[in-house]
Amino acid sequence: MRFFESVLDLVGRTPLVRLNRIVSSDMATLYAKLEYLNPGGSVKDRIAVNIVKRAEAAGLLKPGATLVESTSGNTGLGLAMVAGVRGYRCICTMPDKMSKEKIDMLKAFGAEVVITRTDLPHDHPESYVEVAKRIARETPGAFYTDQYFNMANPEAHYLTTGPEIWEDTDGQIDCLVGGIGTGGTISGAAKYLKEKAAEAGRTVRVVCPDPRGSIYHDLYYKGVQPKPSVYRVEGIGHDFMVGTLDFSVIDEIVEVSDRDSFHATRRLAREEGIFSGGSTGTALWGALKAARELGPGKTVVVIIPDSGDRYLSKLYNDSWMQDMGFIGPGDRLGTVRDILKLKGGKVEFAEASESIGHVASRMSTLGISQMPLEGADDGGGLRMVHELDILQGLVSARCTANDPVIGVAKALEGRVTLDDPLTAVQSVFDAHNVAVAVEGGKVVGIISKIDVVQFLAARHK
Ligand SMILES: Cc1ncc(COP(=O)(O)O)c(C=O)c1O
């Protein structure tokens, strides 16, 4: 017979999947660790199992006890699953910004759910954390699992997530990317990977994308806690510092907007078939940036914390996205990436040392009026050579056809990113001839008005 004693034995050992369409050849290889394949549907199953195991071992949980937690949903789901299997009661408090799907799933697992207001400071008596603490105090036989300060949280990832990643990458990982909620996942996994890498004479860079409005970015870089603001991504970021987060194993924190997070999540489902939640989009946005910076030959692993099934009424719902202002009518027409995909071809660059005359003749052969500059090592940032500047330079005798073209190059304008909607390109045309797609500090595409017309025409065909 081959079977598992209980569903809890299926927690962990989640696979790494390589991302193919969402990356380009000038980037590091990017692997996604699919934590939504845990039986409760998220990375938090690992801590739910370990927190209860530790509490039982410490004699803190008597038969029929009550687990109490303040959660954005996933820890609650993991605990409710464990409670069901171990015969405990489970009470979860949750802020009202969390999705209805999560509330329904918690109840499906048998948990009692108490909804609190999202916009309350964490130490307010009616905040989800304080309400959970009060319920635990007032309920006989209750145990407050306290994921934000319980060290069994990061320990779970030091014992399981880290070793799995090291093993499945044959110790070749160069960069780990993951969001910070309690910080348990990234702190535990990063600690293990950095220890193993040091033993092997290597280094592992740890990058944490964080929602704009969370406190972690400024706390990490400035040591001061900024005033938090409400953001829509669920499960990561926070409004107070927690005990389970170890900044010493983190190398970089990147701020990401809700809009970029949600668009990245939607792309991952459509281009890689990976159906995940908004916090994955935040992590993915940071992982793509890291993969561009590291370049080919390097290995990046990004943690996919949960499944998209709990966000169908939100980030996967166009009306909700529109109500929230994350997509506009123009978004439905397509993005910069879509336009460039249809356009195909490659970007023609002018070498900084190339003669003006040679660049001019290439422009006329190719029928283009501008070229981005490359090969400039004067730290002058991204620049463009326009035929008009060449003309004015030659007419005013400020330069000759033999001079290096860098002399007439101008600072690059009309920037867009690959995820920008078509409407962003349109507004660039108000002031510029072309829109220039920049990603990871590099020019990756140039869009003229006719390119957009052809794109729209192709769409209607
Ligand atoms: C959707 C989601 N993503 C990411 C995380 C972050 O995990 P951690 O709390 O280990 O930092 C959580 C945590 O609740 C989550 O629910």
The ligand as a Gaussian input file, in Angstrom:
#p B3LYP/6-31G(d) Opt

LIG

0 1
 C       -0.514000      35.309000      -0.033000
 C        0.685000      35.392000       0.838000
 N        1.853000      35.679000       0.313000
 C        2.980000      35.787000       1.063000
 C        2.965000      35.624000       2.395000
 C        4.242000      35.848000       3.187000
 O        4.666000      34.834000       3.922000
 P        5.443000      35.087000       5.298000
 O        4.418000      35.395000       6.299000
 O        6.151000      33.804000       5.534000
 O        6.376000      36.239000       5.097000
 C        1.756000      35.347000       2.980000
 C        1.702000      35.249000       4.402000
 O        0.666000      35.231000       4.967000
 C        0.596000      35.197000       2.177000
 O       -0.587000      34.921000       2.683000

